Amino acid sequence: MTTSATVEPWERKSVWIRYPALLDRGVVIVTGLASLTELTRLLWLQQGIGGFAALAVTVAGAFLSRSRAWPGLVLCICGPLIAELTGWDPMVTWTICVFTVFSLTLHGLSPVRSGAVAGIAVYLSEVYFQGNGWVEVTALAAVLSVWAAAASGSAVRANQKYWSALEQRTRDAIATREIEANRRVAEERLRIARDLHDVVGHQVAVVSMHLGVAEVSLPPGSESALTALAAARTGVQAVLLETQRILDVLRTGDTDDDAGTRPAAGVEGIPALVESYRAIGLNVRATVGDLTGQLDPTVSTAAFRIVQEALTNAHRYGAGRVDLDVTVEAGLLTIHAANSRKRGQPAEDRRAGYGLAGMRERASSAGGHLLVGGDDHRFTVTATLPTNGKTHS
């Protein structure tokens, strides 16, 4: 089980695994320092050409190996042999060979073959230079150094490849998890769309059909009832259109209202919205200020939906007249709706359901806030939205 204390794999790697190039550059620096030290020693002791030749061949081979591995290694191990043949101590030259083997195995050269070739060369150079027989401590130390360098370079490379593979698997796992999450979200959207189509859409269509039957069945002189039924059918048709839009969004995942061809409802639709509620019998006293100024689209849509939900709540739960004020002043759009409660209805009943939660979410999405107030006799809703859609401090 993953906990908050879990450390990601790449956070536990040593610096040498994270940056193997540092080791490679270190080899170059050590080779350069050893070469300068040996050159200074040769000049100080005024030795013959043999020591200079051995050092030159060894250094040339070390740097050639960085572009051509085997030719460079062969040339590099010739240096200790030249030093031994000319009577010069080969220790510095075979030390350079050791670091060269480490660098080559770090870049992928076979540690067995490179260790064997370099080990034989440095062993022979020390054995013949010391002249103490085949069992020579310095020669054995030289061979062990070569093999240790080969093993170390190969181990660092293998460890680095392991961590790289582990990181790639981690990235693949994260990508797979995201794909799986997106797949499940898409499946859930389709399930909701099916339920919405099969249940809500069907029931709304049935309601529309019954309203049509009621219209044609009314006796003469029922003009007010006909008007109410016509307004109800208009509302039902609006619900059907909105349901269809939601179905399209759920099925395609496109939230841009039919790829941008159908604009979302905004503040310009508030007067018509108020008239639609008046047509179904709601007494609305509306004061709508000048909303022609530039409003952020999110704010405009949120304002329309908040007014719609406020009027719906007033129609379902309220009594008497609804006072609605929509004004813009000092960079703030304010919506205030107030109405009387139905007699005997507790204040907490009005807070049930998802209507107020939806209004709060709308206000928050536009950078504003919603306040719900009133008492046992009156209910008020006040939404304050910044016109630019940014949080107002």
N, C-alpha and C positions, 0 to 999 in steps of 0.2 A: 504494500500500500504506500502510495506516495504521500509524503508529509511536507510541511513547509520547510523542514530542515534538510530536505534532499538537496544534494549538490549535483549540478549538472556535470556530465563526464568531462567536458572540456575545461571545467573550472578546477579539476583535480590534476591536470597534466603538469608535469614539470616544465620549466622554461626551455629545456633542451628539446622536449617533444613539441612544444608549441612553436619554437623557432630553431629548427635544425640547422638553418643557415649560419647561426652563430658559431656552432661547432666547426663548420667548414671554414669560416673566416678565421677562426682561431688557429686552425692548422696552417693557414697562409701566414699568419702573424708569427707563429712559432718557427716555421720554416725560415722566414726572413730573419728573425733574431738569431737563430742558430747559424745561419749562413754568415751574417755579419760578425758574429763571435768567432767563428772558425777562420774567416778571412783576416780578422785582426790578429789572431794567433799566428797564422801563417806569415803575415808581414812582420810581426814582432820577432819571430824566431828565424826569419829569413830562410825559409825552407825552399827546396827546389821546386821545379815545375810540377812534380807529381802530385803534391797536395792540392795545388791550385786546380789542376786538371780534374782530380777526383771530386772536388767541391763543385766545380763548374758543371760537370756531367750530372752529378746528383741533383743540383738545383734545377738544371734544365729539364731533367726527367720529371721532377716533381711538378713543375709548371706545365709541361707538355701533357701530363696525365690528366689534367683538368679538361682537356678537349679530346684527347685520344688516350683512353685508359691503359690498354696493354702496351702500346709502344712507349708511353711515358713511364710506366712501371719498370719495363725492361731496361730502359735507359737509366732510370734512377738507381736500380740495384747494381748497375755497372760501376757506380761511383765507389762504393766500399771495396770492390775487387781491384779497381785501379789504385786506390789508396794502399791496399795491402801489397800489391805488386811493386809499388814505388817506395815502400818502407814507411808510409805515413799511417798514423793511428786512424783506423776507419770508424771510430766510435761516433763522431759527429755525423758522418755521412750515413751510417746505417740508422742513426736516430731519426734523420730526416726521412729515410725510407719507411720507418715505422709510422710516422705521421701521414705519409703519403698513402700507405696501405689503409689506414683508418679512414681517410677522406674518400678513397675509391670504394671501399665497402659501404660507406655511408651513402654513396650514390648508386649502389646496386651491384657492384662487381662481386663475383663469387668469393666469399671469405676463405673457402678451402683452397682454391687454386691460387689466389693472390697470396695467401699466407704461406702456402707451400713454396712457391717460387721465391718470394722475398726471404723466407726463413732460410732456405738453402744458401742463398747468396750471402746473407749477413753472417751465417754460421761459418761458412768457409773463409770469409774475410778475417774474422776474429781468430779462428783456429790457426791459420797460417801466419797471421801477424804475431800472435802470442808465442807460437812455437812450443806449446806445452802438451801436445798430443791432441787426440780427438775429444777427450773429455776435458773441456775448458769451461770454467765457470762463466767467464765473460761471454763466450760464444753461446752457451745455453741461455744466459740472460737475454741475449740479443734475439734468439729464436722465440723465447717466451714472450718477449715484448711485441714481436711481429704478430704472433698468434693472438695475443691479448688485444692488440689494435684492431685486427681483422674481426675478432668476435665482438668487440665493443661497437664498431661501426655497423656491423650487420644487425646487432641487437637494437641499436637506436633506430635504424631504418625500419626494422620489423615492428617496433613499438609505435613508431610514427604512423606506419601503414594501418596498424590495428586501431589507433585512435581516429584516424581519418575514416576508416570503415565504420567505426562506432558512431561518429558524428553524422555520417551519411545515413545510417540506419535510423538515427534519431530524427533527422530531417524528414526522411521518408515516412516515419511513423506519425510525425506531426501532420504532414500533408495528407496521409491516409485518414487520420482522425478528422481533419477538417472536411475532407470529401465525404466521409461517412455522416458527419453532422449536417452538411448541406443536403445530403440525400434524404436523411430523416426529416429535415425541415420541409423539403419538397413533398415528401410523402404525406406529412401532416397537413400541408396546405391543400393537397388534393383531397384528403379525407374530409377536411372542413368544407371544401367546395362542394363535394358530393352531398354532405349533410345539409348544407345551406340550400342547395338546389332542390333536393328531394323533399325537405321538410318545410323550410321557410318559404321558398319560392312557390311550392305547391299550395300552401295555405293562403298566401297572399293572393294567388290567382283565384282560389275558391272564393275569397272575400270579395274580390272584384266582380266575379260572376254573380254572386248573390246581390251585390249592390245594383247590378244591372237589372236583375229580376225585380228588385224592389222598386226601381224607377218606373218600370213599365206597368207595375201592379198597383201604383197609387191611384186613388180616385181623383176625379177632376177637382180643382181648387186646392190642391196640396202644393202650392208653389214654394212655400218655405221648406217643406220636406224635400221637394225636388232639388232645390238649391243646395241643401245640406248634403244630399246624396251625391250630387254632381261634384261638390267640393271633396267629399270623401273618396269618390272614384279618382279624382285628380291626385289626391294624396297617395292612394294605392298605386297608381301608375308611376308616381315618383319613386315610391318604395321599390317597385319592380325594376325600374331603371337603375337605381342605386345598387340593388342586389345584383343585377347583371354586371355592373362595373366591378363590384367586389369579387364576383365569381371570376371575371377576367383576370383581375390582379392575382387571385389565389392560384389560378391555373397556370399563368405565365410567369408570375413573379415580377411583373413589370408594374411598378407603382407610379408610373408617369401618366396615368389616366389615358389609356389607349394610345401609348407612345406619343403623348404630348398633343394629340389632336383635340382632346376634350379638356378644357380648362376646369379647374376645381372651383367650387362655389366660393364667392368672396363677399366682401362688404357691399358690393354693388347689388347683391341679391337680397339684402336685408329688407328693403321696403316691400318687395314682392312676397317675401317670406311672411312678413307681418300681415299682409293682405290675405294670404292663404289661411292663416289662423283666424282672422276675422270672419272669413267665409264659412268656417265651421262653427261659428258662434262664440268665439272667445273675444271678450271685451278688452281691447288693447289700446292704451294711450301711449303712443310711441313718439319719442322725440329723437330724431336722427339728425345729427349734425352734418357738417360738410365732410364727406368722406372721399372727396375727389383728389386729395393729396396723395403723394407717393407713400404707399404702404408696402412693407415686406410681404411677399406672397404667403409666407407661413402665417403671418399675423392676420392677413385678410381672411384666409381660410379658417383659422382658429376663431376669429370673431364671429363669422357666420355660424359655425357649428355651436358656439357657446350660446348665441341668441336662439338658435333652433332648439337646443336642449332646454334652455330656460323657459321658453314658451310652451314646450311640450310638458314640462313639469307643472307649469301653472295651469295648463288645460286639464291635466290628469288629477292633480292634487289640490289645486287652488279653488278659490271662490271669489266671485266678483271681478273687478277690473284689475288688469295687469298694467303696471307702470314700467315702461321700458325707455331708458335713456342711453343713447350711444353718442359719445362725444370724443373729439380729438383736441387735445390741448397740451402744449409744452412737451411735444414728443411722446405723449402717452395717449393710447386709445382706451377709453373707459366704458365699460358696459355695466349698467345697473338695472336690475329687474326686481320688482317687488310686487307681491300680491298677498291677499288675505288667505288664511288657511281655511279649509273646510271645518265646519263646526264639529267639535269632538275628536279632531285628529291630533294625536300627540306630535310634539315637535320632532321626536326622534324618527317617526315614520318617514318623514321626508328625506331622511339621510340614508335610507336603505336603497339597495340597488346599485346600478352602475352609472346612473346619469351624472351625479355630482363628481364621481371619480373620473368619468370621461371629460367633464369640463375642466377639472384640475389638470389633467394630462394635456389637454389642448392648450391651456394657458401656459403651462410649464414649457411645452414644446416651442412656444413662441417667445420665450424669455420673460413671461410675466407671471402673475399669481392670481389666485381666486380666493375670495372671502365669502363665506356663507354666514348669514346672521339672521336676526329676527327673534321673535318670541312665539308664545303659544297662539298668537292671533295673526301674526304677519311673518312672512318669509321673504328674505332678501338674498340676492346673489350679486356680487360686485367683482368684475374681472378687470384687471389693469394690465395692459399689454404695451410694451414699447413699440413705437411705429417702425423702428428699424430692425426689429426682431432680436435685438441683443438684450441681455439681462440688464435691467434698470436698477441701479443701486440707490 
